[in-house]
Amino acid sequence: MKVKIVNHSPYPCPAYATAYSAGVDLKANIPESIVLKPLQRALVPTGLYVAIPEGHEIQVRPRSGLALKHGITVLNSPGTIDADYRGELRVILVNLSEEPFEIVPGERIAQMVLAKHEVIEWEEVSELDATVRGVGGFGSTGK
């Protein structure tokens, strides 16, 4: 699927790392390094602007290596970018580790996945169908 992109960063457009990759890496488009202290968050620009096709969203997700090795994650994971948004793609990162983490210009900070979605049409009813689980939630089916 072709998606229009404006790239104001000095880096190439996001690309799939392997033939079976679901997402592409987003890079930090920053003039100088940012140090995230423990529990600190930052809104990191990418320099990218996209026209997401109707019926789709972009999901912004953490990079597993940053999460495992450094405790860096996307705060509102997965972040949703709606099809009618035309501003710069920016990523909310948070440092969940006990050590400061330096984000350098061009660092791969998150993954972006294009996902199709449905639009809900509500059918208001007086009650819902019964199921075995019923209203049980939050651990009701086991540990």
C-alpha positions in Angstrom: 0.0 0.0 0.0 1.4 3.4 -0.9 1.3 6.0 1.8 2.3 9.7 1.2 5.2 10.9 3.4 7.0 14.2 3.9 10.4 13.6 5.4 12.0 16.7 7.0 14.7 14.6 8.7 18.2 14.0 7.4 17.5 10.2 7.6 16.0 7.9 4.9 12.3 7.1 5.0 11.5 4.3 7.4 12.0 0.9 5.8 11.3 -2.7 6.8 14.4 -4.4 8.2 13.4 -7.9 6.9 10.9 -9.3 4.5 8.6 -10.4 7.3 8.8 -7.3 9.5 5.4 -5.8 10.6 6.8 -2.4 11.5 9.4 0.1 10.5 11.7 1.9 12.9 11.2 5.6 13.7 14.4 7.7 14.3 14.9 10.6 16.6 15.1 13.8 14.6 16.9 15.9 17.2 19.7 18.4 16.9 21.5 17.1 19.9 21.3 14.2 22.4 18.5 14.1 25.0 19.2 12.4 28.4 16.2 10.7 29.9 16.6 10.4 33.6 14.8 7.5 35.5 11.0 7.9 35.2 11.5 11.0 33.0 9.5 11.2 29.7 10.1 13.2 26.5 8.2 14.0 23.3 10.7 13.0 20.6 10.2 14.4 17.0 10.8 12.2 13.9 10.6 14.8 11.2 8.0 12.7 9.4 4.5 13.7 8.2 2.2 11.1 6.7 -1.1 10.9 5.0 -2.6 7.7 6.5 -5.2 6.1 4.2 -8.8 6.2 5.4 -9.8 3.1 7.4 -6.2 2.8 8.8 -4.2 4.0 11.7 -0.5 4.1 12.5 0.4 2.3 15.8 3.6 3.5 17.5 5.1 0.7 19.6 8.3 0.3 21.7 11.4 -1.3 20.3 12.0 -4.5 22.1 15.8 -4.0 22.4 15.4 -0.6 24.0 12.8 -1.9 26.4 14.8 -5.0 27.5 18.3 -3.5 27.6 17.5 0.0 28.8 13.9 0.2 30.1 12.9 2.7 27.4 9.3 2.3 26.2 6.6 4.2 24.5 4.4 5.7 27.3 1.0 5.4 25.6 1.8 2.1 24.0 0.6 1.5 21.5 0.1 5.1 20.4 -2.5 5.7 17.8 -2.1 8.2 15.0 -5.5 8.8 13.2 -5.9 9.0 9.4 -6.9 12.7 9.6 -3.8 13.9 11.5 -1.2 15.7 9.4 1.3 17.0 12.0 4.7 15.6 12.7 5.0 12.1 14.0 6.4 12.4 17.6 6.9 9.7 20.1 6.4 9.8 23.9 9.3 7.9 25.4 9.7 7.1 29.1 12.7 5.7 31.0 11.5 3.0 33.3 15.0 2.0 34.4 17.1 3.2 37.3 19.8 4.6 35.0 19.8 7.7 32.7 19.6 6.9 29.0 21.0 9.1 26.2 18.9 9.4 23.0 21.3 10.4 20.2 20.3 12.0 16.9 19.1 9.3 14.5 18.6 6.8 17.2 15.9 4.2 16.4 13.3 5.0 19.1 10.1 3.2 18.3 8.3 1.1 15.7 5.5 2.2 13.4 2.9 -0.2 12.1 0.1 0.6 9.6 -3.1 -1.2 10.8 -6.5 -1.5 9.3 -9.4 -0.8 11.6 -13.2 -1.0 11.6 -15.6 1.8 12.4 -18.1 0.9 15.1 -21.8 1.2 14.4 -23.6 0.9 17.7 -26.7 -1.3 18.1 -28.3 -0.3 21.3 -30.0 -3.3 23.1 -31.5 -3.8 26.5 -29.2 -6.7 27.5 -26.3 -8.7 26.1 -26.0 -12.4 25.3 -25.0 -14.6 28.2 -21.5 -16.3 28.1 -19.8 -18.8 30.4 -17.5 -16.0 31.7 -20.2 -13.5 32.2 -19.2 -10.4 34.1 -16.0 -11.9 35.5 -12.9 -10.0 34.8 -9.5 -9.0 36.1 -8.2 -12.4 36.9 -11.5 -14.2 37.1 -10.3 -17.0 34.7 -7.2 -18.0 36.7 -4.0 -16.4 38.1 
